[in-house]
Amino acid sequence: MNSTASVPIIFGQPDNGGAFAGVFNLQPVEKVICGPGSVAGLSDEIDRLGGTRVLLVTGRTLATKTDLVDRIRKVLGERCVGVYSETVQHVSQASVLAATTMARELEIDAIVSFGGGSPIDTAKAVAMCLAHDVRTGSDLEPLRLVIEDGNLSGPEFDGAMIPHVAISTTLSAGEFTGFAGITDPERMRKDAFGGPAMIPRAVVLDAELTVATPEWLWSSTGIRAIDHCVETVYSIAHQPFADALALRALEMLSTALPRSIADPQDLVARSACQMATWMSIFSLGLIPFGMSHGIGHQLGARCDLPHGVCSAIMLPEVMDYNRPATASRQRLLAETLGIDVTGLSDDEAAAAASQWIRDLTKQMGIKNRLGDWGVKDEDLAGVAHDALDDFMNATNPVPVDNPDVIVDLLRRVL
């Protein structure tokens, strides 16, 4: 690794005289394999990527309470030389280092992640750690992403990482990004790592594998995907290509997500949710998100809240906070959600959009108060301090330069 160089992840810029100006960094996922039963093609994909010794990274619940891990191992056959099933929510340093040690001892040449965002991010982190000989928490420090001159930058990766195939069972969309968050236990803070080299080479979206996902996890990560759509549409650097994907994804999620909860066996609805989730995140790297994501990162790291739950609770509050600068953009969201905005001002339409998300959260049975998830008032100042420094807070449509603003938002839903 060249520790002195940095590679900026360049976001698009606001309209310049009506013309978009910026750089669109396409996410280099080589292949997406979709449809019920599509996991059967996993072995062919590993062969295509040259993998012969595969580590399967997953979670304890999938490994001990379902037969799905055995199903994946059967597909991989002798290619699978080990299973790491101790991934944890918010991806602790300890779990990353333990998985990396196992991978190094097994001399793997490919990695498969199976599950939600935690196994997927853990696998990304393992690939990074193997490429850069990371053995301790302090070895991670030079690899962190930082904001420099308004751009998110990281170290230049000289070596190639082992190929990674991600099999997702939630709607978090981590399988389509090159970012991984790793929680530092001493600082109680989630740090960002990533770059194009960390994006999985291939993704499998097999709705059959999602049926065993707990309802609360499926529904809350669905709200996370909606969060991607919302913060894309009213981003400070919104543009038509990203709008088209995000608004269509939002439309699909607004109907398919409730259907998939009402009937978990509805594989058509679940497949639609997976496709919409892919669309919701496609423009990451061009379009910066905002404070809902920035708060969610640090609220999760400090208070151990799942990311989807953070979005379910915080997104409507952040939408209301951003309304003065984004009401006309939020009107588009309301129209896409099927809300009758006839006769409504932009401000009223925006308020209806945030309320729609609150109502959906309630309809799906997601507890929507921070206190319901164990957050205490004394936690709020620390969350706000870390969220203020989060790189996604830096691109919020209404600038935030005081942690008290974030504390106030958090307190409203405590």
N, C-alpha and C positions, 0 to 999 in steps of 0.2 A: 504493500500500500504506500502511495506517495502521500505522506501526512501533511505536506505543505500546500498541495493543490486542492481545489474545491470545485465541484461541479454544481452549478446552480440549477435548481428545479424552477424553471421560469413560468410564471403565471401570465395569462393574458392580461391586457391592459384595457381600461375603460374605452368606450367609443371615442374616436377622434374624428370629429366632424361627420359623424354618421358612419364611418368606416372602421371595422375592427382592425386593431393593430396588436400583434402579439405573436407568440410562438405556441403552437399546439404540439405538445409532446405526446405522441401516441403511446399508449401502454403496450409494451411488446409481449403480450400473451400470444403465443403462437397458434394455439388451438383451443377451442371450447367444444367439449363433447356433451351434447344435450339429450335429454329425454329419459323416460323411465326405462331402467335396465341398461343404460349406457355404460355403467361401470364395467360391464363385461369387456369393454375395449381397453381397459387400463393396462393390461399386460402388453398389448401391442404398442401402446404409447410409451411405456417404459423401454421397450426394445428400440423404438424409434430414436429415443434420446440416449441410447447406449448404456442404460442402467443394467447392472448385473447383481449388485448388492444394495438392496433397498432397505432403508429404515422407515417404518410406518410410525408416524407421530399422531397420537390421538388423545382422547380424554378418558378418565377413569370410568365415567358412566357408560360411554359407548363400549368400553372394553369389558365391563363386568355385568352390565344389565341388559345387553342386547347381544345378538349373534352376528351383528354387522361387521365387527372387526374380523371375526373368523371368515366371513364372506369375502372381505377384501384380501385377507391373507391367501385364501384359496385361489382367488383370481391371479394374484401375484406368483403363487407357487414358490419354487425354490429361490426366486429373486428376492423374496422377503427374508432378511437375515436377522431381523429384530423388530420389536415393538416398544416404543416409549409411550406409556399411557398415563403419565403423571403430569400432563400439562395443567396449568391452573389459570383461573380467571385473571386477566390483566398481565399475564406473562411475566412472572417474577424472574429476576436475575438467576436465582438458584435453579429454577426449572430449566432455563435456557442452558446454563452451564452443565447441569446433569445430563440433559439430552445430547449436548455436544460431546461430552465425555463418552457416552455410549456410542455415538456415531463414529467417533475417532477410533475407539477400540474395535468396532466392527468393520472398520475400513470401508465404509459405504461409498458408493459412487452415484447414488440418487436418493431422493427423499420423497415420500408421499405423506401429505397431511390429510387427515380425515376428521371432520367435525366442524365446529364453528370457528370464530375468529381467533380463539386462544391457541388451538392446535396449529392453525394455519400460520399465525404470526410466529409461533415457536419454531416451526419448520423454517420459515424465512430466516429467523435469527440464527438457527443452527447452521444453515448454509453460509451465512455471513461469518459466523465464528470459525468455521472450518477453513474458510478461505483466508482468514486473517490471523489464524493461530491464537484465537482468544481462549484463555484458560482461567482468567479471574475476572471479577467485576471491574477492576481497574483497567483491564485491557479493553473494555467496551468504551471507555471515556473518549478516546480519539475518534471513534466512529459515529458519535452522536451528530444529529443534524442541528444546525444553528441558523439563525436569521442574520444575514449579512447584506447590507445595502438594500434591504427590502425583499431579498430573495432567500428562499430556504436552500441552504447549501450543506453539502456533506463531503467527506473525503473522497478522493478519486480512487476507485477500486481497480487495482492493476490486474488481479488474477480472476479467472472465471470461477463462478460458483457452480456447485453440483446442480444438476437439473432437479426441479421441484414440480411435482404434479399435485394439485390441490383438489380435494373432493369435499365440497361444502354441504353441510346439513342445516345451515341457518341462512338468514338473509342479511348478514352483516357486511357482505361484499369484500371482505379482506382478501379473498382469493384473486381479486382483480387489481390489487395495488402492490406497489413496491415498498410500502411503508410497514414497519412493525414497531409497536410500542412495547417497551420493556420497563417494568416498574423497579425502581431503585428502592430497596426496603429501608435504607437509612434515611433517605430524603423523603420517603413516602410520595414519590413523584414519578410520573411516567415520562420517559424520554423517548424521542422519535429517532428511528434509524431507517435508512433506506436509500433507494435509488433504483433506476431501471433494472440493474442486475439482480435485484431481489424479487422481482415479479415472477410468480410461478410460470413455468414454460407452458403448462397446459392446465386446464380446469375441466373437471367433470361435474355436470349439473344433472344428477339423477334423482328425480323426485321420489322414487321408491325408498331411497335412503333417508329421506327427511320425515317419514311418517312417525318414526320413533322419537323425534325431537320433542321435548316437552312443550306443551301448548304455550306457556308463558314465554319461553325462549323464542319460539317461532314468531309469535305475535310481536314481542318487543323488538326483535331484530327487524321485523317488517317495518316498525316505526322508525328504526334506524335508517332503513332504505328511504323512507319518506323524508327523513331529515336530509339525506343526501340531495334529494330532489329539490326540497325547499331552499336549501342554502346554495344550490346551483343557480336556481332561477333568480333569486334576488342578490346574488353575489355582486361585489363591486366590479367584477370583470365579466358580467353576464354577456352572452353572445348567442346568435341564432342557432348554431349547430348544437350547442349544449342545451339550450332551451328546448329544442325539439325532442331530444332524448329524455331530458328530465321530466318534461310535461307529459309525454306519452307514458313514461314509467310510472308517474304519479297516478295517471288515469287507470293504468292496469292494476296497480296496488290497491287503489280505492275500492275496486270491486273484487279482485281475486283474493286479497288478504282475508277479508271477512268470510268469503266462501271457503277458504282453506281451513279456517278455524271451525266453521259450522260443520264441515265434513272433512276430517283429516285424510280420508281415503280418496278425496277428489284430486287425482294426480294432474288433471288439466289445470286446475286452479293453482296447485303448488308449483307446477312447471312455469306458469305465467308469472308467479311471484319471483321465481329464480331469474327468469329472463328480465323482468323489470328491475331487479336488484342490480344485474349487470349493467343495464342501461343507466341506472341512477348514479353509478360511480365512474362511468366511462370517461368523463371529462376532467377527472381529478388530475392535476398537473397543469391543466390549462385554467381551470376555474377554481379559485380559492374559496374554501368554506368560511364559516364565521363562528360566532361565539357559542352556539349550541354545541358544536364539536369541541371547541376549546374548553368549555366548562366540563363537558362529558369526559374528556380524557383525564382530567385531574380529579374530578369527583369520583370517578371509578377507581383511580389509583389510591386515593387517600381513604375512601370510605367503602371500597370493595363493592360498588354497585355495578351491575352488568351494563355494558354500553347501551344496549337497547332500552333499558329502563331509564338511563340518563336522558336519552332522547325523548322518550315518552313523557317524562316529567318536565324537562327544560325547554324543549323545542317551542311549545306554544308561548311560553314566557319570553323567550328570545325573539320570537316573531313579533310579539306585542311591543317589545323594546325597540325593535328595528323599524316599526311601522312608519314613523315620521319620514324616514328616508326611502322606504321601499313599498309604500302603499299601492302604487300602480302595478308593481311587480307581483305583490301578493294578491291583487285582484285576478291576475292570470291563474294563480294557484286556486283561488275560489272557483273560478269558471271551470277549471279542469276537474275539480272535485264534484262538479255537478250542482253547485250551489247557485240558486237563482239570485243573481246580483242586479236584476232589473230595478232601476230606481235607487240603487245604493251608491253612495259615494265610494271613492277608492278606500277611504279609511274604514267605512262600514263593511265593505267587502273583505278587506284584510282581516278585520276582527272576526268575521264569520269563518274565515279559513282557519284561524288558530283555534276557534271554538270547535270546528269540525274535528280537528285532531284530538282535542281533549275528549270529545264525545266518543271517538273511535277507541281511544285508550280505555275509557270507562266501559264501553261495550265489550271489549275483549278481556275485561277483568284484570287489567294491569293496575296494581296499586300505584296511585299517582301522587303520593306525598313522600317527600324524602324521609320523614320520620317513620313511615311504614317500613323502610328498608334499613332502619337503624342509625340514620344520620342524626347527629345532635347539633345544637346551636353552636357549641364550642368548636365544631369541625369547620364551620363556614369560613372563618377568616383564613385558615390554611388553604382551603380549596380555592378561595378567591385569589389569594396571593399567587398560587401556582398557575391558575387559569389565566391571570393577567399576562403572564410570561409565555403562555402557550402560543405556538406560531399561528394557529388558526384564529386566535383572538385578535391578532394583529391585522387581519383582513375583514373584520366585522364591519357591516355597512354603516353603523353608527359607532364611531370610535369610542373606545373605553380605555381610559387612562387612570382610573381610580378603582381599587379593589372594593370599595364600599358599594359601588354600583352592582358588582357581582354578588356581594353579600346580600344586598336588598332583593335581587332576583331569587336567590336561593331561599331567603327567608319567606318569601311569598308562598313557596310550595313546601315549606318545612312541615 
